[in-house]
Amino acid sequence: MTYVMGAITVLTCPCHLPILILLLSGTAAGAFLSENLGLAFVVLVPFFLSSAITTWRLLDKKKHDRQ
C-alpha cells in the first residue's frame, strides 16, 4: 500500500504537470489538461497533499513496526 500511495504522490505532484501534459499529448486527456491548466493544478494539489501525508504516515508506521 505504501508504494501505491507513493506512486500516486509522484503522479499528482503539481511540478510534474508539464511532463504529464507531454506524455498525454495527442489524447483527449492531454488536450483537456493543456486547455485547463489552472483547474488541473487546483484539482491535483489536494490529491498530492493527501497522498503525500498518507505515504509519510505509512512509512513512519513501518519504521515504528521494525523497532
PDB file with one MODEL, atoms N, CA, C and O in Angstrom:
MODEL        1
ATOM      1  N   MET A   1       0.815  -1.188   0.000  1.00  0.00           N
ATOM      2  CA  MET A   1       0.000   0.000   0.000  1.00  0.00           C
ATOM      3  C   MET A   1       0.865   1.262   0.000  1.00  0.00           C
ATOM      4  O   MET A   1       0.495   2.273  -0.596  1.00  0.00           O
ATOM      5  N   THR A   2       2.002   1.198   0.661  1.00  0.00           N
ATOM      6  CA  THR A   2       2.884   2.353   0.727  1.00  0.00           C
ATOM      7  C   THR A   2       3.392   2.731  -0.659  1.00  0.00           C
ATOM      8  O   THR A   2       3.451   3.912  -1.000  1.00  0.00           O
ATOM      9  N   TYR A   3       3.760   1.730  -1.459  1.00  0.00           N
ATOM     10  CA  TYR A   3       4.283   2.007  -2.786  1.00  0.00           C
ATOM     11  C   TYR A   3       3.208   2.565  -3.717  1.00  0.00           C
ATOM     12  O   TYR A   3       3.499   3.399  -4.574  1.00  0.00           O
ATOM     13  N   VAL A   4       1.987   2.113  -3.551  1.00  0.00           N
ATOM     14  CA  VAL A   4       0.881   2.639  -4.354  1.00  0.00           C
ATOM     15  C   VAL A   4       0.648   4.109  -4.026  1.00  0.00           C
ATOM     16  O   VAL A   4       0.501   4.937  -4.925  1.00  0.00           O
ATOM     17  N   MET A   5       0.617   4.425  -2.745  1.00  0.00           N
ATOM     18  CA  MET A   5       0.423   5.816  -2.339  1.00  0.00           C
ATOM     19  C   MET A   5       1.602   6.681  -2.784  1.00  0.00           C
ATOM     20  O   MET A   5       1.413   7.836  -3.165  1.00  0.00           O
ATOM     21  N   GLY A   6       2.800   6.137  -2.738  1.00  0.00           N
ATOM     22  CA  GLY A   6       3.972   6.874  -3.217  1.00  0.00           C
ATOM     23  C   GLY A   6       3.887   7.159  -4.707  1.00  0.00           C
ATOM     24  O   GLY A   6       4.250   8.247  -5.155  1.00  0.00           O
ATOM     25  N   ALA A   7       3.408   6.184  -5.482  1.00  0.00           N
ATOM     26  CA  ALA A   7       3.242   6.391  -6.921  1.00  0.00           C
ATOM     27  C   ALA A   7       2.177   7.445  -7.203  1.00  0.00           C
ATOM     28  O   ALA A   7       2.344   8.273  -8.098  1.00  0.00           O
ATOM     29  N   ILE A   8       1.091   7.418  -6.447  1.00  0.00           N
ATOM     30  CA  ILE A   8       0.048   8.433  -6.610  1.00  0.00           C
ATOM     31  C   ILE A   8       0.600   9.814  -6.264  1.00  0.00           C
ATOM     32  O   ILE A   8       0.267  10.804  -6.916  1.00  0.00           O
ATOM     33  N   THR A   9       1.435   9.874  -5.248  1.00  0.00           N
ATOM     34  CA  THR A   9       2.054  11.141  -4.863  1.00  0.00           C
ATOM     35  C   THR A   9       2.900  11.698  -5.998  1.00  0.00           C
ATOM     36  O   THR A   9       2.823  12.888  -6.303  1.00  0.00           O
ATOM     37  N   VAL A  10       3.693  10.862  -6.618  1.00  0.00           N
ATOM     38  CA  VAL A  10       4.555  11.308  -7.707  1.00  0.00           C
ATOM     39  C   VAL A  10       3.731  11.724  -8.925  1.00  0.00           C
ATOM     40  O   VAL A  10       4.035  12.732  -9.564  1.00  0.00           O
ATOM     41  N   LEU A  11       2.699  10.960  -9.247  1.00  0.00           N
ATOM     42  CA  LEU A  11       1.893  11.268 -10.429  1.00  0.00           C
ATOM     43  C   LEU A  11       1.058  12.535 -10.273  1.00  0.00           C
ATOM     44  O   LEU A  11       0.809  13.231 -11.258  1.00  0.00           O
ATOM     45  N   THR A  12       0.629  12.842  -9.068  1.00  0.00           N
ATOM     46  CA  THR A  12      -0.216  14.013  -8.872  1.00  0.00           C
ATOM     47  C   THR A  12       0.556  15.248  -8.424  1.00  0.00           C
ATOM     48  O   THR A  12      -0.046  16.287  -8.152  1.00  0.00           O
ATOM     49  N   CYS A  13       1.855  15.152  -8.345  1.00  0.00           N
ATOM     50  CA  CYS A  13       2.672  16.300  -7.949  1.00  0.00           C
ATOM     51  C   CYS A  13       2.502  17.418  -8.977  1.00  0.00           C
ATOM     52  O   CYS A  13       2.662  17.176 -10.174  1.00  0.00           O
ATOM     53  N   PRO A  14       2.184  18.626  -8.538  1.00  0.00           N
ATOM     54  CA  PRO A  14       1.958  19.726  -9.480  1.00  0.00           C
ATOM     55  C   PRO A  14       3.182  20.069 -10.334  1.00  0.00           C
ATOM     56  O   PRO A  14       3.032  20.575 -11.446  1.00  0.00           O
ATOM     57  N   CYS A  15       4.360  19.807  -9.840  1.00  0.00           N
ATOM     58  CA  CYS A  15       5.547  20.118 -10.636  1.00  0.00           C
ATOM     59  C   CYS A  15       5.718  19.151 -11.808  1.00  0.00           C
ATOM     60  O   CYS A  15       6.467  19.441 -12.741  1.00  0.00           O
ATOM     61  N   HIS A  16       5.042  18.022 -11.771  1.00  0.00           N
ATOM     62  CA  HIS A  16       5.098  17.056 -12.870  1.00  0.00           C
ATOM     63  C   HIS A  16       4.004  17.288 -13.910  1.00  0.00           C
ATOM     64  O   HIS A  16       3.893  16.515 -14.862  1.00  0.00           O
ATOM     65  N   LEU A  17       3.198  18.330 -13.748  1.00  0.00           N
ATOM     66  CA  LEU A  17       2.092  18.596 -14.662  1.00  0.00           C
ATOM     67  C   LEU A  17       2.561  18.826 -16.104  1.00  0.00           C
ATOM     68  O   LEU A  17       1.928  18.293 -17.016  1.00  0.00           O
ATOM     69  N   PRO A  18       3.624  19.582 -16.363  1.00  0.00           N
ATOM     70  CA  PRO A  18       4.085  19.726 -17.762  1.00  0.00           C
ATOM     71  C   PRO A  18       4.521  18.394 -18.373  1.00  0.00           C
ATOM     72  O   PRO A  18       4.279  18.142 -19.554  1.00  0.00           O
ATOM     73  N   ILE A  19       5.154  17.554 -17.583  1.00  0.00           N
ATOM     74  CA  ILE A  19       5.565  16.243 -18.082  1.00  0.00           C
ATOM     75  C   ILE A  19       4.346  15.389 -18.382  1.00  0.00           C
ATOM     76  O   ILE A  19       4.315  14.678 -19.385  1.00  0.00           O
ATOM     77  N   LEU A  20       3.348  15.456 -17.521  1.00  0.00           N
ATOM     78  CA  LEU A  20       2.106  14.715 -17.724  1.00  0.00           C
ATOM     79  C   LEU A  20       1.396  15.178 -18.995  1.00  0.00           C
ATOM     80  O   LEU A  20       0.848  14.359 -19.732  1.00  0.00           O
ATOM     81  N   ILE A  21       1.404  16.475 -19.250  1.00  0.00           N
ATOM     82  CA  ILE A  21       0.790  17.002 -20.471  1.00  0.00           C
ATOM     83  C   ILE A  21       1.543  16.498 -21.701  1.00  0.00           C
ATOM     84  O   ILE A  21       0.924  16.141 -22.703  1.00  0.00           O
ATOM     85  N   LEU A  22       2.866  16.469 -21.630  1.00  0.00           N
ATOM     86  CA  LEU A  22       3.650  15.955 -22.759  1.00  0.00           C
ATOM     87  C   LEU A  22       3.388  14.470 -23.005  1.00  0.00           C
ATOM     88  O   LEU A  22       3.270  14.034 -24.151  1.00  0.00           O
ATOM     89  N   LEU A  23       3.297  13.701 -21.923  1.00  0.00           N
ATOM     90  CA  LEU A  23       3.043  12.271 -22.079  1.00  0.00           C
ATOM     91  C   LEU A  23       1.658  11.985 -22.644  1.00  0.00           C
ATOM     92  O   LEU A  23       1.465  11.012 -23.372  1.00  0.00           O
ATOM     93  N   LEU A  24       0.703  12.835 -22.305  1.00  0.00           N
ATOM     94  CA  LEU A  24      -0.665  12.631 -22.765  1.00  0.00           C
ATOM     95  C   LEU A  24      -0.993  13.428 -24.024  1.00  0.00           C
ATOM     96  O   LEU A  24      -2.154  13.488 -24.427  1.00  0.00           O
ATOM     97  N   SER A  25       0.003  14.033 -24.646  1.00  0.00           N
ATOM     98  CA  SER A  25      -0.269  14.843 -25.835  1.00  0.00           C
ATOM     99  C   SER A  25      -0.851  13.968 -26.941  1.00  0.00           C
ATOM    100  O   SER A  25      -0.445  12.821 -27.130  1.00  0.00           O
ATOM    101  N   GLY A  26      -1.799  14.532 -27.655  1.00  0.00           N
ATOM    102  CA  GLY A  26      -2.475  13.798 -28.711  1.00  0.00           C
ATOM    103  C   GLY A  26      -3.684  13.022 -28.224  1.00  0.00           C
ATOM    104  O   GLY A  26      -4.349  12.355 -29.015  1.00  0.00           O
ATOM    105  N   THR A  27      -3.977  13.100 -26.938  1.00  0.00           N
ATOM    106  CA  THR A  27      -5.152  12.416 -26.392  1.00  0.00           C
ATOM    107  C   THR A  27      -6.125  13.471 -25.879  1.00  0.00           C
ATOM    108  O   THR A  27      -5.774  14.642 -25.735  1.00  0.00           O
ATOM    109  N   ALA A  28      -7.337  13.042 -25.610  1.00  0.00           N
ATOM    110  CA  ALA A  28      -8.336  13.965 -25.076  1.00  0.00           C
ATOM    111  C   ALA A  28      -7.925  14.465 -23.701  1.00  0.00           C
ATOM    112  O   ALA A  28      -8.158  15.626 -23.365  1.00  0.00           O
ATOM    113  N   ALA A  29      -7.312  13.590 -22.901  1.00  0.00           N
ATOM    114  CA  ALA A  29      -6.870  13.994 -21.564  1.00  0.00           C
ATOM    115  C   ALA A  29      -5.771  15.057 -21.655  1.00  0.00           C
ATOM    116  O   ALA A  29      -5.774  16.013 -20.880  1.00  0.00           O
ATOM    117  N   GLY A  30      -4.844  14.901 -22.584  1.00  0.00           N
ATOM    118  CA  GLY A  30      -3.785  15.893 -22.768  1.00  0.00           C
ATOM    119  C   GLY A  30      -4.330  17.228 -23.236  1.00  0.00           C
ATOM    120  O   GLY A  30      -3.869  18.282 -22.797  1.00  0.00           O
ATOM    121  N   ALA A  31      -5.321  17.187 -24.138  1.00  0.00           N
ATOM    122  CA  ALA A  31      -5.946  18.426 -24.609  1.00  0.00           C
ATOM    123  C   ALA A  31      -6.685  19.118 -23.467  1.00  0.00           C
ATOM    124  O   ALA A  31      -6.617  20.340 -23.329  1.00  0.00           O
ATOM    125  N   PHE A  32      -7.384  18.345 -22.658  1.00  0.00           N
ATOM    126  CA  PHE A  32      -8.102  18.919 -21.523  1.00  0.00           C
ATOM    127  C   PHE A  32      -7.135  19.559 -20.534  1.00  0.00           C
ATOM    128  O   PHE A  32      -7.377  20.667 -20.055  1.00  0.00           O
ATOM    129  N   LEU A  33      -6.037  18.863 -20.225  1.00  0.00           N
ATOM    130  CA  LEU A  33      -5.061  19.408 -19.277  1.00  0.00           C
ATOM    131  C   LEU A  33      -4.415  20.685 -19.801  1.00  0.00           C
ATOM    132  O   LEU A  33      -4.226  21.640 -19.048  1.00  0.00           O
ATOM    133  N   SER A  34      -4.078  20.705 -21.084  1.00  0.00           N
ATOM    134  CA  SER A  34      -3.415  21.893 -21.621  1.00  0.00           C
ATOM    135  C   SER A  34      -4.369  23.079 -21.724  1.00  0.00           C
ATOM    136  O   SER A  34      -3.940  24.225 -21.591  1.00  0.00           O
ATOM    137  N   GLU A  35      -5.645  22.824 -21.956  1.00  0.00           N
ATOM    138  CA  GLU A  35      -6.627  23.914 -22.031  1.00  0.00           C
ATOM    139  C   GLU A  35      -7.035  24.416 -20.646  1.00  0.00           C
ATOM    140  O   GLU A  35      -7.361  25.592 -20.486  1.00  0.00           O
ATOM    141  N   ASN A  36      -7.021  23.543 -19.656  1.00  0.00           N
ATOM    142  CA  ASN A  36      -7.477  23.885 -18.306  1.00  0.00           C
ATOM    143  C   ASN A  36      -6.360  23.678 -17.291  1.00  0.00           C
ATOM    144  O   ASN A  36      -6.517  22.934 -16.323  1.00  0.00           O
ATOM    145  N   LEU A  37      -5.251  24.331 -17.519  1.00  0.00           N
ATOM    146  CA  LEU A  37      -4.075  24.140 -16.671  1.00  0.00           C
ATOM    147  C   LEU A  37      -4.326  24.589 -15.232  1.00  0.00           C
ATOM    148  O   LEU A  37      -3.904  23.918 -14.291  1.00  0.00           O
ATOM    149  N   GLY A  38      -5.001  25.704 -15.060  1.00  0.00           N
ATOM    150  CA  GLY A  38      -5.295  26.192 -13.713  1.00  0.00           C
ATOM    151  C   GLY A  38      -6.211  25.257 -12.950  1.00  0.00           C
ATOM    152  O   GLY A  38      -5.989  24.982 -11.771  1.00  0.00           O
ATOM    153  N   LEU A  39      -7.245  24.767 -13.624  1.00  0.00           N
ATOM    154  CA  LEU A  39      -8.168  23.825 -12.998  1.00  0.00           C
ATOM    155  C   LEU A  39      -7.453  22.523 -12.630  1.00  0.00           C
ATOM    156  O   LEU A  39      -7.679  21.966 -11.556  1.00  0.00           O
ATOM    157  N   ALA A  40      -6.592  22.046 -13.528  1.00  0.00           N
ATOM    158  CA  ALA A  40      -5.840  20.822 -13.242  1.00  0.00           C
ATOM    159  C   ALA A  40      -4.946  21.015 -12.023  1.00  0.00           C
ATOM    160  O   ALA A  40      -4.821  20.116 -11.192  1.00  0.00           O
ATOM    161  N   PHE A  41      -4.326  22.183 -11.918  1.00  0.00           N
ATOM    162  CA  PHE A  41      -3.468  22.476 -10.779  1.00  0.00           C
ATOM    163  C   PHE A  41      -4.268  22.483  -9.479  1.00  0.00           C
ATOM    164  O   PHE A  41      -3.840  21.918  -8.473  1.00  0.00           O
ATOM    165  N   VAL A  42      -5.437  23.130  -9.510  1.00  0.00           N
ATOM    166  CA  VAL A  42      -6.284  23.221  -8.310  1.00  0.00           C
ATOM    167  C   VAL A  42      -6.795  21.843  -7.902  1.00  0.00           C
ATOM    168  O   VAL A  42      -6.935  21.569  -6.710  1.00  0.00           O
ATOM    169  N   VAL A  43      -7.072  20.983  -8.859  1.00  0.00           N
ATOM    170  CA  VAL A  43      -7.581  19.642  -8.548  1.00  0.00           C
ATOM    171  C   VAL A  43      -6.453  18.723  -8.069  1.00  0.00           C
ATOM    172  O   VAL A  43      -6.661  17.907  -7.171  1.00  0.00           O
ATOM    173  N   LEU A  44      -5.273  18.849  -8.655  1.00  0.00           N
ATOM    174  CA  LEU A  44      -4.171  17.940  -8.315  1.00  0.00           C
ATOM    175  C   LEU A  44      -3.518  18.256  -6.968  1.00  0.00           C
ATOM    176  O   LEU A  44      -3.019  17.347  -6.304  1.00  0.00           O
ATOM    177  N   VAL A  45      -3.512  19.504  -6.561  1.00  0.00           N
ATOM    178  CA  VAL A  45      -2.837  19.872  -5.302  1.00  0.00           C
ATOM    179  C   VAL A  45      -3.436  19.156  -4.087  1.00  0.00           C
ATOM    180  O   VAL A  45      -2.674  18.614  -3.287  1.00  0.00           O
ATOM    181  N   PRO A  46      -4.770  19.127  -3.907  1.00  0.00           N
ATOM    182  CA  PRO A  46      -5.302  18.385  -2.752  1.00  0.00           C
ATOM    183  C   PRO A  46      -5.006  16.881  -2.816  1.00  0.00           C
ATOM    184  O   PRO A  46      -4.722  16.255  -1.795  1.00  0.00           O
ATOM    185  N   PHE A  47      -5.074  16.308  -4.031  1.00  0.00           N
ATOM    186  CA  PHE A  47      -4.719  14.886  -4.164  1.00  0.00           C
ATOM    187  C   PHE A  47      -3.264  14.660  -3.794  1.00  0.00           C
ATOM    188  O   PHE A  47      -2.937  13.692  -3.108  1.00  0.00           O
ATOM    189  N   PHE A  48      -2.392  15.549  -4.246  1.00  0.00           N
ATOM    190  CA  PHE A  48      -0.978  15.427  -3.928  1.00  0.00           C
ATOM    191  C   PHE A  48      -0.727  15.529  -2.429  1.00  0.00           C
ATOM    192  O   PHE A  48      -0.010  14.709  -1.855  1.00  0.00           O
ATOM    193  N   LEU A  49      -1.320  16.536  -1.802  1.00  0.00           N
ATOM    194  CA  LEU A  49      -1.093  16.727  -0.370  1.00  0.00           C
ATOM    195  C   LEU A  49      -1.616  15.558   0.459  1.00  0.00           C
ATOM    196  O   LEU A  49      -0.941  15.099   1.381  1.00  0.00           O
ATOM    197  N   SER A  50      -2.811  15.077   0.138  1.00  0.00           N
ATOM    198  CA  SER A  50      -3.361  13.960   0.916  1.00  0.00           C
ATOM    199  C   SER A  50      -2.569  12.681   0.698  1.00  0.00           C
ATOM    200  O   SER A  50      -2.337  11.931   1.646  1.00  0.00           O
ATOM    201  N   SER A  51      -2.152  12.423  -0.532  1.00  0.00           N
ATOM    202  CA  SER A  51      -1.370  11.205  -0.769  1.00  0.00           C
ATOM    203  C   SER A  51       0.029  11.315  -0.171  1.00  0.00           C
ATOM    204  O   SER A  51       0.581  10.316   0.288  1.00  0.00           O
ATOM    205  N   ALA A  52       0.610  12.511  -0.169  1.00  0.00           N
ATOM    206  CA  ALA A  52       1.930  12.688   0.445  1.00  0.00           C
ATOM    207  C   ALA A  52       1.869  12.476   1.948  1.00  0.00           C
ATOM    208  O   ALA A  52       2.740  11.824   2.524  1.00  0.00           O
ATOM    209  N   ILE A  53       0.841  13.025   2.585  1.00  0.00           N
ATOM    210  CA  ILE A  53       0.690  12.844   4.035  1.00  0.00           C
ATOM    211  C   ILE A  53       0.438  11.381   4.375  1.00  0.00           C
ATOM    212  O   ILE A  53       0.988  10.862   5.346  1.00  0.00           O
ATOM    213  N   THR A  54      -0.397  10.716   3.573  1.00  0.00           N
ATOM    214  CA  THR A  54      -0.684   9.296   3.817  1.00  0.00           C
ATOM    215  C   THR A  54       0.570   8.451   3.628  1.00  0.00           C
ATOM    216  O   THR A  54       0.835   7.546   4.420  1.00  0.00           O
ATOM    217  N   THR A  55       1.340   8.740   2.589  1.00  0.00           N
ATOM    218  CA  THR A  55       2.587   7.998   2.356  1.00  0.00           C
ATOM    219  C   THR A  55       3.549   8.207   3.515  1.00  0.00           C
ATOM    220  O   THR A  55       4.173   7.257   3.987  1.00  0.00           O
ATOM    221  N   TRP A  56       3.668   9.425   3.965  1.00  0.00           N
ATOM    222  CA  TRP A  56       4.563   9.740   5.091  1.00  0.00           C
ATOM    223  C   TRP A  56       4.150   8.952   6.331  1.00  0.00           C
ATOM    224  O   TRP A  56       4.997   8.384   7.020  1.00  0.00           O
ATOM    225  N   ARG A  57       2.851   8.919   6.614  1.00  0.00           N
ATOM    226  CA  ARG A  57       2.365   8.190   7.795  1.00  0.00           C
ATOM    227  C   ARG A  57       2.586   6.692   7.653  1.00  0.00           C
ATOM    228  O   ARG A  57       2.948   6.028   8.624  1.00  0.00           O
ATOM    229  N   LEU A  58       2.374   6.147   6.452  1.00  0.00           N
ATOM    230  CA  LEU A  58       2.604   4.714   6.247  1.00  0.00           C
ATOM    231  C   LEU A  58       4.080   4.362   6.416  1.00  0.00           C
ATOM    232  O   LEU A  58       4.409   3.330   7.001  1.00  0.00           O
ATOM    233  N   LEU A  59       4.960   5.206   5.910  1.00  0.00           N
ATOM    234  CA  LEU A  59       6.393   4.959   6.071  1.00  0.00           C
ATOM    235  C   LEU A  59       6.807   5.066   7.533  1.00  0.00           C
ATOM    236  O   LEU A  59       7.633   4.287   8.008  1.00  0.00           O
ATOM    237  N   ASP A  60       6.230   6.035   8.246  1.00  0.00           N
ATOM    238  CA  ASP A  60       6.542   6.192   9.664  1.00  0.00           C
ATOM    239  C   ASP A  60       6.031   4.991  10.457  1.00  0.00           C
ATOM    240  O   ASP A  60       6.689   4.542  11.396  1.00  0.00           O
ATOM    241  N   LYS A  61       4.876   4.476  10.089  1.00  0.00           N
ATOM    242  CA  LYS A  61       4.316   3.303  10.759  1.00  0.00           C
ATOM    243  C   LYS A  61       5.216   2.075  10.545  1.00  0.00           C
ATOM    244  O   LYS A  61       5.444   1.290  11.466  1.00  0.00           O
ATOM    245  N   LYS A  62       5.719   1.926   9.321  1.00  0.00           N
ATOM    246  CA  LYS A  62       6.635   0.805   9.039  1.00  0.00           C
ATOM    247  C   LYS A  62       7.903   0.928   9.872  1.00  0.00           C
ATOM    248  O   LYS A  62       8.428  -0.067  10.371  1.00  0.00           O
ATOM    249  N   LYS A  63       8.389   2.157  10.020  1.00  0.00           N
ATOM    250  CA  LYS A  63       9.606   2.393  10.782  1.00  0.00           C
ATOM    251  C   LYS A  63       9.402   1.991  12.251  1.00  0.00           C
ATOM    252  O   LYS A  63      10.272   1.364  12.856  1.00  0.00           O
ATOM    253  N   HIS A  64       8.257   2.355  12.807  1.00  0.00           N
ATOM    254  CA  HIS A  64       7.990   2.024  14.215  1.00  0.00           C
ATOM    255  C   HIS A  64       7.709   0.531  14.397  1.00  0.00           C
ATOM    256  O   HIS A  64       7.999  -0.016  15.460  1.00  0.00           O
ATOM    257  N   ASP A  65       7.156  -0.135  13.391  1.00  0.00           N
ATOM    258  CA  ASP A  65       6.898  -1.566  13.478  1.00  0.00           C
ATOM    259  C   ASP A  65       8.197  -2.370  13.503  1.00  0.00           C
ATOM    260  O   ASP A  65       8.254  -3.444  14.102  1.00  0.00           O
ATOM    261  N   ARG A  66       9.230  -1.853  12.856  1.00  0.00           N
ATOM    262  CA  ARG A  66      10.509  -2.572  12.819  1.00  0.00           C
ATOM    263  C   ARG A  66      11.244  -2.499  14.153  1.00  0.00           C
ATOM    264  O   ARG A  66      11.999  -3.407  14.504  1.00  0.00           O
ATOM    265  N   GLN A  67      11.023  -1.421  14.889  1.00  0.00           N
ATOM    266  CA  GLN A  67      11.793  -1.222  16.134  1.00  0.00           C
ATOM    267  C   GLN A  67      11.204  -1.959  17.270  1.00  0.00           C
ATOM    268  O   GLN A  67      11.727  -1.899  18.383  1.00  0.00           O
TER     269      GLN A  67
ENDMDL
END
